[in-house]
Amino acid sequence: MLDPKTLDEMARKFSENLPGGLREFQQEMERNMRTAMQSTFNRLDLVTREEFDAQTKVLARTRAQLEALEERVAALENAAREQD
């Protein structure tokens, strides 16, 4: 999820680029844009960098365990074939 400060900054930059006549609606526009962006980002189901890195580490460990198990199964299959 994006930091609320980042969303505030994005909304502020958007509203600063409005023509002078529309500046009186700046606060309302910021509020509306912040809400719209938050809703969009929530629908995208984004994760933080920390969550992504943690899941990457879990995946690497799982992959290593899978490779070790595959090697053990192959060794057991070879041993079973040699006994037959």
Backbone bond lengths (Angstrom), bond angles and torsions (degrees), N, CA, C in turn:
res aa  C-N    CA-C-N  psi(-1)  N-CA   C-N-CA  omega(-1)  CA-C   N-CA-C  phi
1 M - - - 1.450 - - 1.520 108.06 -
2 L 1.326 116.60 142.41 1.451 120.97 178.20 1.523 110.29 -75.56
3 D 1.295 114.15 148.15 1.454 121.85 178.82 1.535 109.08 -66.44
4 P 1.340 117.72 136.56 1.478 119.56 179.11 1.529 112.64 -57.55
5 K 1.317 117.53 -31.06 1.474 120.03 177.97 1.521 110.56 -64.03
6 T 1.338 116.59 -37.06 1.454 120.64 178.23 1.522 110.15 -65.31
7 L 1.318 116.43 -42.91 1.463 120.07 177.52 1.524 111.22 -62.78
8 D 1.331 117.01 -41.06 1.462 120.96 177.88 1.523 110.53 -61.11
9 E 1.317 116.43 -42.49 1.461 121.32 -179.11 1.532 110.49 -65.32
10 M 1.318 117.10 -42.70 1.464 120.71 178.63 1.528 110.66 -63.00
11 A 1.320 116.70 -43.55 1.465 121.01 179.35 1.524 110.48 -64.73
12 R 1.337 116.84 -40.18 1.463 120.89 179.39 1.527 110.78 -63.43
13 K 1.326 117.14 -44.64 1.461 120.55 -179.70 1.526 110.91 -63.37
14 F 1.321 116.09 -39.73 1.465 119.73 178.01 1.529 110.13 -61.27
15 S 1.316 116.76 -47.53 1.466 119.80 -175.88 1.525 111.89 -70.37
16 E 1.339 118.19 -28.07 1.469 120.75 178.25 1.524 111.44 -66.87
17 N 1.308 117.09 -25.48 1.458 121.09 -178.48 1.530 113.19 -87.06
18 L 1.316 116.77 3.71 1.461 120.47 176.97 1.526 109.57 -74.56
19 P 1.340 117.66 149.97 1.477 120.06 175.72 1.525 110.98 -59.89
20 G 1.329 115.40 155.73 1.463 121.91 -176.04 1.516 114.22 -52.65
21 G 1.323 118.39 -38.28 1.463 121.91 -178.64 1.519 113.13 -65.57
22 L 1.297 116.72 -21.69 1.461 119.91 -177.94 1.534 112.83 -97.23
23 R 1.310 117.30 -2.99 1.468 120.09 -177.52 1.526 113.18 -61.85
24 E 1.313 117.09 -24.73 1.469 119.49 -179.92 1.528 110.98 -65.76
25 F 1.318 116.52 -20.00 1.465 120.80 178.03 1.533 111.92 -95.83
26 Q 1.320 116.76 12.65 1.458 121.28 -172.65 1.535 113.33 -56.19
27 Q 1.308 117.81 -49.99 1.459 119.91 -177.75 1.525 111.46 -62.17
28 E 1.322 116.30 -43.11 1.455 119.41 179.24 1.524 110.81 -65.34
29 M 1.315 116.68 -40.65 1.465 120.67 178.14 1.527 110.56 -63.56
30 E 1.324 116.62 -43.86 1.467 119.84 178.70 1.527 110.53 -58.91
31 R 1.300 115.48 -45.85 1.464 120.83 -179.91 1.536 110.70 -61.22
32 N 1.323 116.01 -46.74 1.461 120.54 -179.75 1.525 111.73 -65.57
33 M 1.314 116.89 -42.14 1.467 120.14 179.94 1.528 110.45 -66.88
34 R 1.310 116.45 -41.50 1.467 120.26 179.16 1.531 110.12 -60.08
35 T 1.334 115.71 -44.29 1.459 120.60 179.36 1.523 110.67 -64.76
36 A 1.321 117.56 -44.29 1.462 121.24 -179.42 1.529 110.99 -64.42
37 M 1.330 116.86 -43.82 1.467 119.59 -179.75 1.520 110.66 -66.42
38 Q 1.317 117.18 -41.78 1.464 120.74 179.17 1.528 109.89 -60.43
39 S 1.321 116.48 -43.11 1.454 120.99 178.95 1.530 110.89 -62.74
40 T 1.313 116.16 -43.92 1.469 120.45 179.12 1.517 110.86 -62.94
41 F 1.312 117.08 -46.56 1.466 120.49 -179.19 1.519 111.20 -65.27
42 N 1.320 117.80 -35.67 1.464 120.46 177.39 1.525 111.12 -64.63
43 R 1.324 116.67 -38.94 1.462 120.45 178.46 1.516 111.83 -68.14
44 L 1.325 116.95 -27.73 1.463 120.63 179.25 1.525 111.58 -73.91
45 D 1.320 117.26 -12.84 1.454 122.48 178.59 1.531 111.04 55.77
46 L 1.328 116.15 49.76 1.454 122.40 -179.90 1.523 110.75 -76.03
47 V 1.319 115.89 154.25 1.457 121.15 175.95 1.523 108.24 -120.85
48 T 1.326 115.52 160.26 1.459 119.37 177.60 1.520 109.31 -76.34
49 R 1.303 116.42 164.09 1.460 121.48 177.80 1.525 109.88 -61.04
50 E 1.334 116.45 -38.99 1.458 120.98 -179.62 1.530 110.72 -62.22
51 E 1.350 116.38 -43.80 1.469 120.18 178.10 1.527 110.87 -63.53
52 F 1.327 116.17 -41.45 1.456 120.86 179.14 1.531 110.73 -62.65
53 D 1.333 116.57 -46.91 1.467 120.58 179.56 1.522 111.72 -62.35
54 A 1.325 117.07 -40.31 1.463 120.71 178.95 1.521 110.16 -63.34
55 Q 1.322 118.10 -43.71 1.456 121.17 179.46 1.530 111.95 -68.13
56 T 1.324 116.68 -31.60 1.468 120.70 176.12 1.523 110.20 -64.44
57 K 1.333 116.48 -41.42 1.469 120.41 178.19 1.527 111.05 -65.74
58 V 1.330 116.68 -41.74 1.470 120.58 178.02 1.526 109.62 -61.54
59 L 1.312 116.96 -43.53 1.461 121.19 179.44 1.526 111.13 -63.07
60 A 1.324 117.78 -41.38 1.469 121.08 179.19 1.528 110.46 -63.23
61 R 1.338 117.22 -43.18 1.474 120.16 178.09 1.523 110.83 -64.16
62 T 1.314 116.76 -42.97 1.461 121.10 179.79 1.520 110.53 -63.00
63 R 1.315 116.16 -41.73 1.465 120.32 179.13 1.529 110.75 -62.88
64 A 1.325 116.91 -42.49 1.471 121.23 178.75 1.530 110.41 -63.44
65 Q 1.321 116.71 -42.35 1.465 120.32 178.14 1.524 110.78 -63.94
66 L 1.318 117.42 -40.64 1.462 121.57 179.00 1.530 110.71 -62.58
67 E 1.327 115.95 -44.15 1.464 119.32 178.83 1.525 110.95 -62.41
68 A 1.336 117.08 -41.23 1.466 120.62 178.47 1.524 110.44 -63.59
69 L 1.317 117.19 -42.26 1.469 120.71 178.35 1.533 111.69 -65.74
70 E 1.313 116.94 -39.12 1.459 119.89 177.26 1.530 110.80 -61.71
71 E 1.329 116.63 -40.36 1.465 120.91 177.92 1.528 110.77 -64.17
72 R 1.350 115.86 -41.96 1.478 119.46 179.23 1.524 111.03 -64.34
73 V 1.326 117.33 -42.50 1.466 121.04 179.71 1.527 109.40 -63.55
74 A 1.318 117.11 -43.83 1.463 120.49 179.26 1.535 110.28 -61.67
75 A 1.330 116.99 -42.04 1.462 120.45 179.08 1.523 110.57 -64.73
76 L 1.323 117.34 -42.36 1.466 120.68 178.36 1.526 111.33 -64.92
77 E 1.325 117.19 -40.29 1.465 120.35 177.38 1.522 110.95 -62.74
78 N 1.333 116.58 -42.69 1.477 120.70 178.28 1.510 110.07 -63.41
79 A 1.310 117.72 -42.57 1.470 121.22 -179.92 1.528 109.94 -64.54
80 A 1.333 116.83 -39.35 1.468 120.31 179.93 1.526 110.16 -66.84
81 R 1.333 117.67 -38.72 1.463 121.47 178.27 1.529 111.19 -65.38
82 E 1.337 116.01 -38.97 1.455 120.26 -179.51 1.528 111.67 -67.30
83 Q 1.329 116.73 -30.49 1.466 120.97 179.62 1.527 111.20 -76.25
84 D 1.302 117.77 -25.30 1.478 120.71 -178.24 1.473 111.46 -78.17
